[in-house]
Amino acid sequence: MTEAFTIRPFRIADEAGWLRCRVLAFLDTPYFDDVRQTKEHYENPSIELVALERDRVVGLIDVEYDTEARAVCWLRNGRGGAIWHLAVHPDVQGKGVGKRLLEDARRIAAHDKVVRFEAWTRGDARACEWYEAMGFQKMHAYLQFYFDHEEADQIVRCTMTDSRVIHGLCHYRGSDWQRIRENFKRVHECRLYEIHF
């Protein structure tokens, strides 16, 4: 059976489709409000691929990789690449688009002597299951939580006259996860996954 999509390097003309695909793919995940108006440009070498169904972007992967130890990646396990974006349009999820994007990115990276990828998630069960099915292993985790105007006083006091903090984001690297989960409504377990190839 011939695949209904093709994969090729990202082009500037793909930006609007890239942004739409990313928003729709993340809409029912913990990243629902991580909306971009432009696509990032990377300081280090990168692999930026799109999957196309006819002329529509239905998948994407962006991997920026180390030029020296820890230039991009968090772990020190050999020259790595950080998967900053991996998204598949909801209309084609489950059809192998993400797997093909990952395989093509791995092949390109290995050719440039990259030996592993890292990927962070916000503990979304589907994303975690997918990474694990692809052979990634969980290496680290911490909590990330948002606070609203009702919760803000537990976190920060504003020292500016006539101002009040009404919402924000915190990274919690402590060990009392239960306390965080009990005191804040929107809490995510951020997981770092890694795969060697």
C-alpha positions as CSV (number, residue, x, y, z in Angstrom):
1,M,0.0,0.0,0.0
2,T,1.3,3.4,-1.0
3,E,1.4,6.0,1.8
4,A,-0.9,8.9,1.4
5,F,1.7,11.4,2.7
6,T,5.2,12.5,1.7
7,I,8.0,13.7,4.0
8,R,10.4,16.5,3.0
9,P,12.4,19.3,4.6
10,F,10.5,22.3,5.9
11,R,10.3,25.3,3.6
12,I,9.5,28.9,4.5
13,A,6.2,28.6,2.5
14,D,5.2,25.8,4.9
15,E,5.1,28.0,8.0
16,A,1.3,28.7,8.0
17,G,0.5,25.0,7.6
18,W,3.2,24.1,10.2
19,L,1.6,26.4,12.7
20,R,-2.0,25.2,12.0
21,C,-0.9,21.5,12.2
22,R,0.9,22.1,15.5
23,V,-2.1,24.0,17.1
24,L,-4.6,21.3,16.1
25,A,-2.3,18.4,17.1
26,F,-1.8,20.0,20.6
27,L,-5.4,21.1,21.1
28,D,-6.4,18.1,23.2
29,T,-3.1,17.7,25.0
30,P,-1.6,19.5,28.1
31,Y,0.1,21.8,25.5
32,F,-3.2,23.2,24.3
33,D,-2.3,26.8,25.2
34,D,1.3,26.7,23.8
35,V,0.4,28.6,20.7
36,R,3.0,30.1,18.4
37,Q,2.6,32.8,15.7
38,T,5.8,32.1,14.0
39,K,8.0,29.0,13.7
40,E,11.3,29.0,15.6
41,H,14.7,29.3,14.0
42,Y,17.5,27.4,15.7
43,E,21.0,28.5,16.6
44,N,22.5,25.0,16.2
45,P,22.2,22.5,13.4
46,S,18.6,21.2,13.1
47,I,16.4,18.8,11.2
48,E,13.1,20.3,10.3
49,L,10.7,18.0,8.4
50,V,7.1,18.1,7.4
51,A,4.7,15.4,6.3
52,L,2.4,16.4,3.5
53,E,-0.9,15.0,2.4
54,R,-1.2,16.5,-1.1
55,D,-0.1,20.1,-0.2
56,R,-1.4,20.2,3.4
57,V,1.0,19.9,6.3
58,V,-0.2,16.9,8.4
59,G,2.9,16.3,10.5
60,L,6.1,17.9,11.6
61,I,9.3,17.3,13.5
62,D,11.9,19.8,14.6
63,V,15.2,18.5,16.1
64,E,18.0,20.8,17.1
65,Y,21.2,19.0,17.9
66,D,24.4,19.5,19.9
67,T,27.6,20.8,18.3
68,E,29.3,20.2,21.7
69,A,28.2,18.6,24.9
70,R,25.0,20.1,26.4
71,A,24.8,22.8,23.7
72,V,21.2,21.8,23.3
73,C,20.5,18.6,25.2
74,W,20.0,18.2,28.9
75,L,21.6,14.8,29.3
76,R,25.3,14.0,28.7
77,N,25.1,10.7,27.0
78,G,26.9,11.5,23.7
79,R,26.0,13.9,21.0
80,G,22.2,14.3,21.0
81,G,19.3,16.0,19.4
82,A,16.4,17.7,21.2
83,I,13.0,17.1,19.7
84,W,11.4,20.5,20.1
85,H,8.3,19.8,18.1
86,L,6.7,16.6,17.0
87,A,3.0,16.9,15.9
88,V,0.6,15.0,13.7
89,H,-2.7,16.5,12.5
90,P,-5.7,14.9,14.3
91,D,-7.2,13.8,10.9
92,V,-4.2,11.5,10.3
93,Q,-3.2,10.4,13.7
94,G,-2.6,6.6,14.1
95,K,-1.6,6.2,10.4
96,G,2.2,6.1,10.9
97,V,3.0,9.8,10.2
98,G,4.8,10.4,13.5
99,K,6.7,7.2,13.3
100,R,7.9,8.0,9.7
101,L,8.9,11.6,10.8
102,L,10.9,10.2,13.7
103,E,12.6,7.5,11.5
104,D,13.6,10.0,8.8
105,A,14.9,12.4,11.5
106,R,16.9,9.6,13.1
107,R,18.4,8.6,9.8
108,I,19.5,12.2,9.0
109,A,20.8,12.7,12.5
110,A,22.8,9.5,12.5
111,H,24.4,10.5,9.2
112,D,25.7,13.6,11.0
113,K,27.0,11.5,13.9
114,V,24.2,12.3,16.4
115,V,23.7,9.2,18.5
116,R,20.5,9.9,20.5
117,F,17.4,12.0,20.8
118,E,15.8,13.6,23.8
119,A,12.1,14.6,24.1
120,W,10.2,16.3,26.9
121,T,6.5,15.7,27.4
122,R,3.9,17.1,30.0
123,G,3.0,13.6,31.0
124,D,0.2,13.2,28.4
125,A,-0.6,9.5,28.4
126,R,-0.9,9.1,24.7
127,A,2.4,10.9,24.0
128,C,4.2,8.9,26.7
129,E,2.9,5.7,25.4
130,W,3.9,6.6,21.8
131,Y,7.5,7.5,22.9
132,E,7.8,4.3,24.8
133,A,6.4,2.3,21.9
134,M,9.1,3.9,19.7
135,G,11.8,2.7,22.1
136,F,12.4,5.9,24.2
137,Q,13.1,5.4,27.9
138,K,12.0,7.8,30.7
139,M,15.2,9.4,32.2
140,H,13.9,12.2,34.4
141,A,10.8,13.9,35.6
142,Y,9.7,17.1,37.5
143,L,6.4,18.9,38.0
144,Q,5.3,22.0,36.1
145,F,2.3,23.8,37.4
146,Y,0.3,26.9,36.5
147,F,-1.3,29.1,39.1
148,D,-4.2,31.4,38.7
149,H,-5.3,34.6,40.6
150,E,-6.7,32.4,43.5
151,E,-3.4,30.4,43.8
152,A,-0.9,33.2,43.1
153,D,-0.5,34.3,46.7
154,Q,1.0,30.9,47.5
155,I,3.8,31.5,45.0
156,V,4.6,35.2,44.7
157,R,4.0,38.6,46.1
158,C,4.2,41.5,43.7
159,T,6.4,44.3,44.9
160,M,5.2,46.8,42.2
161,T,2.8,49.4,43.4
162,D,-0.8,49.0,42.1
163,S,0.0,45.6,40.6
164,R,-1.0,42.0,41.3
165,V,0.2,38.7,39.9
166,I,-2.8,36.9,38.4
167,H,-1.3,33.8,36.8
168,G,2.0,32.1,36.0
169,L,4.0,28.9,35.5
170,C,6.4,27.2,37.9
171,H,8.8,24.4,37.6
172,Y,8.9,22.3,40.8
173,R,12.0,20.1,41.3
174,G,11.3,19.1,44.9
175,S,10.0,15.8,46.1
176,D,6.7,16.7,47.7
177,W,4.6,16.1,44.6
178,Q,1.5,15.4,46.6
179,R,1.5,18.9,48.1
180,I,1.8,20.5,44.7
181,R,-1.0,18.3,43.3
182,E,-3.3,19.2,46.2
183,N,-2.7,22.9,46.1
184,F,-2.8,23.7,42.4
185,K,-5.4,22.8,39.7
186,R,-3.2,22.4,36.6
187,V,-0.2,20.3,37.4
188,H,1.8,18.3,34.8
189,E,4.5,15.7,35.2
190,C,7.2,16.8,32.7
191,R,9.1,13.7,31.5
192,L,12.4,13.5,29.7
193,Y,12.6,10.6,27.3
194,E,15.7,9.4,25.5
195,I,16.5,7.0,22.7
196,H,19.9,5.9,21.4
197,F,20.5,4.8,17.9
